Each structure stands twice: as structure tokens, then as C-alpha cells.
């Protein structure tokens, strides 16, 4: 049976593509203009000449320190989430006891709690732990708020694994750790990559925790470092957009690497 073209869906997809590409084109083209040309012409006008001076300005400032801090926060957050969520999800799937299942229910309640609602308790806890103005102060709450989604994705994925595979491993004498390493990790790879991409995006673009829990320039991350290009009497928009362009590139590379796992990881278990 010959399928008919879905014109409304195609038009909607084109409109959505234009909606996404428009800001990206604006971002890159303005970052390649001089400040005087940006102020004297329309932002959408064809530029007289392109320049990399804005990128040089960004790279010779504090961008390198902010980028390094962002990388440390993102890698540490992803590492904590994966190390906790994978064995925890395995325990939830294999252990149907009330203690484990109620603990899983409590973790999922975190999906309904916004970070803004907990910022004062988090601030008090961080200061009493003497972690204020450190990267650890950003990493711990960011990982905590990423865990509910990670657990949800991983448990749905592990429930797709046939019970016979777990039983075959047990018959061969494999303990829980060996089953986790030799069976769970390979089969849950798409879900783990989904967790890595999702957590990386949240940690990389985090703003609330860095704003409230850090103060000094040495612990500043990219989202706060962009304020360096805002002054009392104006904003260097081309340099600011050059910094935004550079800050997007690393996390965009992570997304490109893990994007093929996203759909399979997010929809795992939905067919049951």
C-alpha cells in the first residue's frame, strides 16, 4: 500500500527547522561582526567583512578558566549520576522487596520538586558543609536533581532485559557484581548514553546553583562568565555571542555523539 505524503507534518517540520536555525544563524553572523558594524547596521544585514576579533577577545579573557570549570562540573556530575544510578536501577529491577521499591518511589518524587523550591535548604547545607564557593557545591545538587530522571530511564531499559538472561548468569555462578558488569552494562548502553547526554546538558547549562552557591571568579562557570561582557553602560553583543558560540560547541559535540542512543534510551520499556 502506497503511503501518502504527510504535508501538514512536513510543513510543521520546516517551520520548526526555520525557528531553530534562525537564532543559530543570528548567533554566528553577529559574532563575526565588529561592534561598530553591529551598532550601525541591522543585525540581519549582509556584513561588509567578517572578523575573528570577538573570538580573540573571548579567548584572551577568562573564558579558558570558565570552560575548564564547566568541564569539571559536567564530567564529575555525569560520573556521580552514572555510578549511582546504574547499580541502583539494577537493584530496583531485580529486587522486588518493599524497602527497595519504596526507596525507588521516593527517588521518583524528585521529578516533581523544582530546584528553585529547594535553593534555600541547599544553600544552608552547602555552607554548613563548608563547600560554598567551590565546584563541589555545584556538582552535588546538580547530580542530585539529575538522579530521578536517570533512574527512570535506566529502570525502564533494564526491565526490557529478559529474566532468563539474569537466571542464566546466576546458574553459571555469577554474583550481582559480575551480572552488573557482564550483562547489565552492555545491554543498558543506550540508556546510559541517554543519561550521559541529558545530565551533561543540564550540568553544562546550569545557572541557578552556580549563581547562588559560588561567588569568586576562580569557581565561575560559563553561564556566569557571560556576564563579563555586560557593562554598566552597555553590552559588547558581538563578543558576548562569540562566547556563547564557543560555549555551545563542546556540549553540541556530546549531543552529536550520543544522539542516536537518545530515542531508544528514552522509549525503553514503553512497549510493555
C-alpha positions in Angstrom: 0.0 0.0 0.0 1.4 3.3 -1.1 1.7 5.8 1.7 0.5 9.3 1.2 2.9 12.2 1.9 2.1 13.9 5.2 2.1 17.6 4.0 1.0 19.2 7.3 3.7 17.3 9.2 6.3 18.3 6.6 5.3 22.0 6.7 5.3 21.9 10.5 8.8 20.4 10.4 10.1 23.1 8.0 8.6 25.8 10.2 10.2 24.3 13.3 13.6 24.0 11.4 13.4 27.7 10.5 12.5 28.5 14.1 15.6 26.7 15.3 18.0 27.8 12.6 17.1 31.5 12.7 18.7 32.1 16.2 21.7 30.0 15.3 22.4 32.0 12.1 22.0 35.2 14.0 24.3 34.0 16.8 27.2 33.1 14.4 26.9 36.0 12.0 26.7 38.7 14.7 29.7 37.1 16.5 31.7 37.6 13.3 30.9 41.3 13.0 32.7 44.3 14.5 31.0 46.1 17.3 30.6 49.3 15.3 29.1 47.4 12.4 26.7 45.7 14.7 25.6 49.0 16.2 25.4 50.8 12.8 23.5 48.2 10.7 20.6 45.8 11.1 21.7 42.5 12.7 20.3 40.6 9.6 22.1 42.8 7.0 24.9 41.3 5.0 28.2 42.1 6.8 30.8 44.1 5.0 33.6 41.9 6.3 33.9 39.1 8.8 36.3 39.2 11.7 37.5 36.8 14.4 38.4 39.7 16.8 35.5 38.9 19.0 36.7 35.3 19.4 40.2 36.5 20.2 38.8 38.9 22.8 36.9 36.0 24.4 39.8 33.5 24.3 42.3 36.0 25.8 39.9 36.7 28.7 38.8 34.4 31.5 37.0 32.0 29.0 39.6 29.3 29.5 39.1 29.1 33.3 35.3 29.2 32.9 35.4 26.4 30.3 37.7 24.3 32.5 35.3 24.7 35.4 32.4 23.8 33.2 34.1 20.6 32.0 35.0 19.6 35.6 31.4 20.2 36.8 29.9 18.3 33.9 32.3 15.3 34.0 32.0 15.0 37.8 28.2 15.3 37.7 27.8 12.7 35.0 30.2 10.4 36.7 28.4 10.6 40.0 25.0 10.1 38.4 26.1 7.1 36.3 27.9 5.4 39.2 24.9 5.7 41.5 22.0 5.3 39.0 23.2 2.1 37.2 23.6 -0.2 40.2 20.5 1.4 41.9 18.4 0.8 38.8 19.7 -2.8 38.7 18.7 -3.3 42.3 15.2 -1.9 41.7 14.6 -4.2 38.7 16.0 -7.4 40.4 14.8 -6.8 44.0 11.0 -6.5 44.5 11.2 -6.1 48.2 9.2 -3.3 49.8 12.3 -1.4 51.1 13.9 -1.1 47.6 10.6 -0.3 45.8 9.6 2.4 48.3 13.1 3.9 48.0 12.6 4.0 44.3 9.3 5.7 44.7 10.9 8.3 47.0 13.6 9.0 44.4 11.0 9.5 41.6 9.2 12.1 43.8 12.2 14.2 42.9 10.8 14.6 39.5 8.0 16.8 41.0 10.3 19.1 43.0 11.8 22.0 41.2 15.3 23.1 42.1 14.1 26.7 42.8 11.9 25.4 45.6 14.9 23.8 47.4 17.5 26.5 46.9 17.5 27.8 50.5 17.9 24.4 52.1 20.6 23.5 49.6 22.4 26.8 50.3 22.3 26.1 54.1 23.5 22.6 53.7 26.4 23.6 51.4 27.5 26.4 53.7 27.4 24.1 56.8 29.5 21.5 54.8 31.9 24.4 54.1 31.6 23.8 50.4 30.4 27.3 49.5 32.2 28.9 46.5 33.6 25.6 45.3 32.9 23.5 42.3 31.7 20.7 44.6 28.9 23.0 45.7 27.6 23.0 42.1 28.3 19.3 41.4 26.4 17.7 44.3 23.0 19.4 43.9 23.1 19.1 40.1 23.8 15.4 40.4 21.0 15.0 43.0 18.4 16.6 40.7 19.6 14.5 37.7 19.2 11.2 39.5 15.4 10.8 39.3 15.4 11.1 35.5 18.4 8.8 35.3 16.8 6.2 37.5 13.6 6.3 35.5 15.4 5.9 32.1 17.6 3.1 33.4 14.9 1.0 35.2 12.7 1.2 32.1 15.7 0.0 30.0 16.7 -2.9 32.4 13.1 -4.1 32.6 13.4 -4.9 28.8 16.1 -7.4 29.6 14.7 -11.0 29.6 14.6 -12.6 33.0 16.1 -15.7 31.5 19.4 -13.9 31.0 19.7 -13.0 34.6 18.8 -16.5 35.6 21.4 -18.0 33.2 24.1 -15.8 34.8 23.1 -16.9 38.2 23.2 -20.6 37.2 26.7 -20.0 35.9 27.6 -18.9 39.4 27.8 -15.1 38.7 27.2 -12.8 41.6 25.4 -9.5 41.5 28.6 -7.6 40.6 29.5 -9.9 37.8 26.0 -9.7 36.4 26.1 -5.9 36.6 29.4 -5.8 34.7 29.0 -8.5 32.1 25.2 -8.3 31.5 23.7 -5.0 32.7 26.3 -2.5 31.5 26.5 -3.8 27.8 22.7 -4.2 27.5 21.9 -0.8 29.1 24.4 1.1 27.0 21.8 3.1 25.0 20.1 4.1 28.3 23.4 5.0 29.9 24.3 7.2 26.9 20.9 8.9 27.2 21.6 9.6 30.9 25.0 10.9 30.0 23.7 13.3 27.3 20.7 14.5 29.4 22.9 15.0 32.5 25.6 16.7 30.5 23.2 19.2 29.0 21.7 20.1 32.5 25.2 20.4 34.1 26.7 22.4 31.3 23.8 24.9 31.1 23.2 25.1 34.9 22.7 28.6 36.1 20.8 28.6 39.5 23.3 26.6 41.6 26.4 28.4 40.2 24.7 31.7 40.8 23.7 31.0 44.4 26.5 28.7 45.6 29.6 30.4 44.1 31.0 33.8 44.3 34.6 34.1 43.2 36.0 34.3 39.7 38.0 31.1 40.2 34.9 29.0 40.6 32.8 30.7 38.0 31.4 28.7 35.1 30.5 29.7 31.6 26.9 30.6 32.2 28.0 33.2 34.8 31.1 34.2 32.8 29.0 35.5 30.0 28.2 38.4 32.3 31.8 39.7 31.8 30.7 41.2 28.5 27.9 43.2 30.1 28.9 46.6 31.5 27.1 49.4 33.3 26.7 51.4 30.2 26.3 48.8 27.5 26.9 45.3 26.3 29.5 44.0 23.8 27.0 41.9 21.9 29.3 40.5 19.2 31.8 39.4 21.9 29.0 38.0 24.1 27.6 36.0 21.2 31.2 34.8 20.3 31.4 33.5 23.9 28.0 31.8 23.6 29.1 30.2 20.3 32.3 28.8 21.8 30.4 27.6 24.9 27.9 25.7 22.8 30.4 23.7 20.8 31.6 21.2 23.4 28.1 20.2 24.6 26.9 20.1 21.0 29.7 17.6 20.2 28.4 15.4 23.2 24.9 15.6 21.8 26.1 14.6 18.3 28.0 11.6 19.7 25.1 10.3 21.8 22.0 11.4 19.8 21.5 8.0 18.2 21.1 6.5 21.6 18.6 9.1 22.9 15.4 7.8 21.3 16.0 4.2 22.1 17.0 5.0 25.7 14.1 7.3 26.4 11.5 4.9 24.9 12.9 1.7 26.5 10.1 -0.2 28.4 7.3 1.8 26.9 6.2 -1.2 24.8 5.3 -3.2 27.8 
